[in-house]
């Protein structure tokens, strides 16, 4: 779990910068605000939902890592949909 959290925390600024680079300048403020809002909701709801799921299911030691990996992997297709629109 530490590794998954570390990767998410380390990559978050890079992903934000990459997204802002791909978004047209006139939409950056709104996209940044929506992204930060979603992250804030995730930070408040995620631990509560995770604690409830843990206490209600009593999973073995490998289940939380797998669940967290699946949740992080669900974001990957959205990042892959972003296309680099700049001409080299």
Backbone as CSV, one residue per row, in Angstrom:
resi,resn,N_x,N_y,N_z,CA_x,CA_y,CA_z,C_x,C_y,C_z
1,UNK,0.824,-1.191,0.000,0.000,0.000,0.000,0.868,1.255,0.000
2,UNK,2.000,1.174,0.699,2.907,2.337,0.704,3.404,2.639,-0.691
3,UNK,3.747,1.601,-1.427,4.244,1.794,-2.792,3.197,2.405,-3.702
4,UNK,1.973,1.913,-3.609,0.893,2.456,-4.434,0.642,3.916,-4.086
5,UNK,0.620,4.226,-2.792,0.407,5.611,-2.363,1.559,6.505,-2.798
6,UNK,2.780,6.007,-2.684,3.944,6.799,-3.085,3.909,7.110,-4.575
7,UNK,3.586,6.116,-5.387,3.512,6.348,-6.836,2.445,7.383,-7.155
8,UNK,1.287,7.269,-6.509,0.224,8.245,-6.742,0.613,9.645,-6.328
9,UNK,1.248,9.777,-5.160,1.653,11.099,-4.678,2.784,11.700,-5.487
10,UNK,3.716,10.882,-5.918,4.839,11.382,-6.706,4.391,11.785,-8.106
11,UNK,3.481,11.021,-8.682,3.074,11.299,-10.057,2.005,12.379,-10.178
12,UNK,1.335,12.717,-9.097,0.239,13.679,-9.167,0.647,15.044,-9.733
13,UNK,1.728,15.672,-9.287,2.106,16.958,-9.882,2.466,16.845,-11.362
14,UNK,3.100,15.756,-11.735,3.477,15.575,-13.135,2.239,15.398,-14.012
15,UNK,1.264,14.643,-13.518,0.032,14.444,-14.276,-0.724,15.758,-14.410
16,UNK,-0.771,16.539,-13.338,-1.447,17.841,-13.396,-0.771,18.769,-14.397
17,UNK,0.547,18.824,-14.377,1.285,19.673,-15.320,1.070,19.210,-16.753
18,UNK,1.076,17.905,-16.951,0.879,17.345,-18.287,-0.518,17.687,-18.800
19,UNK,-1.531,17.535,-17.940,-2.889,17.860,-18.347,-3.015,19.341,-18.688
20,UNK,-2.440,20.209,-17.882,-2.535,21.645,-18.129,-1.813,22.027,-19.421
21,UNK,-0.774,21.303,-19.755,-0.049,21.574,-20.997,-0.889,21.203,-22.212
22,UNK,-1.755,20.203,-22.065,-2.574,19.743,-23.182,-3.904,20.490,-23.309
23,UNK,-4.305,21.179,-22.257,-5.584,21.900,-22.264,-5.369,23.291,-22.864
24,UNK,-6.287,23.751,-23.720,-6.162,25.118,-24.247,-6.142,26.138,-23.104
25,UNK,-5.416,27.219,-23.308,-5.217,28.210,-22.245,-6.522,28.754,-21.680
26,UNK,-7.525,28.956,-22.507,-8.778,29.551,-22.025,-9.604,28.582,-21.170
27,UNK,-9.239,27.310,-21.116,-9.990,26.330,-20.312,-9.193,25.820,-19.121
28,UNK,-7.965,26.252,-18.951,-7.105,25.706,-17.897,-7.643,25.960,-16.498
29,UNK,-8.164,27.126,-16.238,-8.644,27.441,-14.889,-9.811,26.543,-14.503
30,UNK,-10.767,26.370,-15.405,-11.926,25.536,-15.071,-11.535,24.068,-14.944
31,UNK,-10.677,23.575,-15.812,-10.241,22.175,-15.725,-9.452,21.947,-14.441
32,UNK,-8.605,22.889,-14.086,-7.831,22.769,-12.856,-8.751,22.772,-11.637
33,UNK,-9.753,23.643,-11.637,-10.690,23.701,-10.517,-11.492,22.423,-10.371
34,UNK,-11.975,21.891,-11.484,-12.744,20.645,-11.437,-11.854,19.498,-10.961
35,UNK,-10.637,19.438,-11.472,-9.702,18.376,-11.070,-9.404,18.452,-9.579
36,UNK,-9.147,19.642,-9.058,-8.869,19.797,-7.633,-10.104,19.471,-6.787
37,UNK,-11.275,19.828,-7.287,-12.503,19.500,-6.574,-12.723,17.997,-6.467
38,UNK,-12.494,17.296,-7.559,-12.637,15.836,-7.550,-11.610,15.212,-6.614
39,UNK,-10.393,15.705,-6.644,-9.370,15.180,-5.741,-9.733,15.425,-4.278
40,UNK,-10.306,16.583,-3.983,-10.727,16.874,-2.614,-11.825,15.928,-2.146
41,UNK,-12.772,15.641,-3.023,-13.839,14.692,-2.684,-13.245,13.307,-2.454
42,UNK,-12.321,12.910,-3.320,-11.673,11.602,-3.167,-10.953,11.493,-1.830
43,UNK,-10.280,12.574,-1.427,-9.523,12.548,-0.175,-10.423,12.488,1.049
44,UNK,-11.641,12.989,0.930,-12.536,12.935,2.087,-13.410,11.684,2.093
45,UNK,-13.859,11.237,0.946,-14.750,10.078,0.871,-13.968,8.769,0.853
46,UNK,-12.824,8.757,0.213,-12.040,7.530,0.046,-11.693,6.806,1.339
47,UNK,-11.104,7.495,2.320,-10.766,6.804,3.566,-11.996,6.266,4.309
48,UNK,-13.081,7.008,4.270,-14.299,6.544,4.939,-14.844,5.295,4.247
49,UNK,-14.926,5.341,2.926,-15.420,4.182,2.186,-14.479,2.991,2.349
50,UNK,-13.178,3.261,2.332,-12.206,2.183,2.505,-12.305,1.537,3.881
51,UNK,-12.461,2.345,4.908,-12.602,1.806,6.263,-13.872,0.979,6.403
52,UNK,-14.959,1.473,5.830,-16.214,0.725,5.882,-16.075,-0.609,5.143
53,UNK,-15.478,-0.572,3.949,-15.309,-1.812,3.179,-14.409,-2.792,3.921
54,UNK,-13.351,-2.286,4.529,-12.436,-3.155,5.266,-13.136,-3.807,6.456
55,UNK,-13.853,-3.010,7.241,-14.518,-3.526,8.437,-15.679,-4.463,8.109
56,UNK,-16.335,-4.234,6.990,-17.491,-5.068,6.681,-17.115,-6.376,5.988
57,UNK,-15.969,-6.413,5.294,-15.613,-7.623,4.553,-14.490,-8.420,5.195
58,UNK,-13.680,-7.802,6.030,-12.527,-8.461,6.662,-11.670,-9.212,5.629
59,UNK,-11.142,-8.499,4.622,-10.375,-9.167,3.568,-9.016,-9.644,4.070
60,UNK,-8.397,-10.506,3.278,-7.042,-10.933,3.624,-6.063,-9.818,3.256
61,UNK,-4.788,-10.042,3.491,-3.779,-8.981,3.340,-3.584,-8.545,1.891
62,UNK,-3.844,-9.402,0.908,-3.590,-9.033,-0.485,-4.743,-8.270,-1.118
63,UNK,-5.939,-8.403,-0.590,-7.103,-7.761,-1.198,-6.998,-6.232,-1.245
64,UNK,-6.596,-5.549,-0.173,-6.530,-4.083,-0.248,-5.560,-3.581,-1.320
65,UNK,-4.444,-4.249,-1.478,-3.478,-3.832,-2.503,-4.070,-4.003,-3.893
66,UNK,-4.756,-5.111,-4.102,-5.388,-5.338,-5.399,-6.483,-4.337,-5.683
67,UNK,-7.289,-4.052,-4.671,-8.368,-3.078,-4.844,-7.797,-1.700,-5.155
68,UNK,-6.777,-1.290,-4.424,-6.155,0.018,-4.668,-5.530,0.067,-6.056
69,UNK,-4.883,-1.006,-6.477,-4.276,-1.033,-7.807,-5.339,-0.912,-8.892
70,UNK,-6.470,-1.549,-8.700,-7.559,-1.456,-9.684,-8.100,-0.033,-9.744
71,UNK,-8.275,0.593,-8.590,-8.783,1.969,-8.567,-7.817,2.914,-9.278
72,UNK,-6.522,2.782,-9.012,-5.540,3.636,-9.698,-5.504,3.332,-11.186
73,UNK,-5.671,2.075,-11.569,-5.619,1.698,-12.978,-6.817,2.223,-13.761
74,UNK,-7.937,2.490,-13.079,-9.099,3.012,-13.793,-8.851,4.409,-14.350
75,UNK,-7.905,5.135,-13.793,-7.594,6.472,-14.299,-6.750,6.415,-15.574
76,UNK,-6.055,5.320,-15.791,-5.141,5.218,-16.937,-5.822,5.460,-18.278
77,UNK,-6.971,4.866,-18.577,-7.590,5.131,-19.882,-7.893,6.611,-20.123
78,UNK,-8.250,7.327,-19.053,-8.530,8.751,-19.224,-7.263,9.527,-19.576
79,UNK,-6.139,9.141,-18.986,-4.881,9.793,-19.329,-4.457,9.443,-20.748
80,UNK,-4.745,8.235,-21.175,-4.380,7.828,-22.533,-5.246,8.515,-23.580
81,UNK,-6.448,8.960,-23.200,-7.321,9.664,-24.133,-6.804,11.065,-24.435
82,UNK,-5.994,11.616,-23.545,-5.431,12.945,-23.788,-4.406,12.824,-24.903
83,UNK,-4.567,13.607,-25.903,-3.644,13.581,-27.038,-2.767,14.827,-27.006
84,UNK,-1.528,14.659,-27.398,-0.636,15.814,-27.482,-0.992,16.588,-28.741
85,UNK,-1.521,17.778,-28.559,-1.976,18.562,-29.698,-0.915,19.513,-30.239
86,UNK,0.222,19.557,-29.568,1.273,20.460,-30.026,2.067,19.831,-31.150
87,UNK,2.432,20.662,-32.122,3.223,20.194,-33.242,4.695,20.345,-32.885
88,UNK,5.459,19.309,-33.085,6.887,19.357,-32.749,7.667,20.090,-33.800
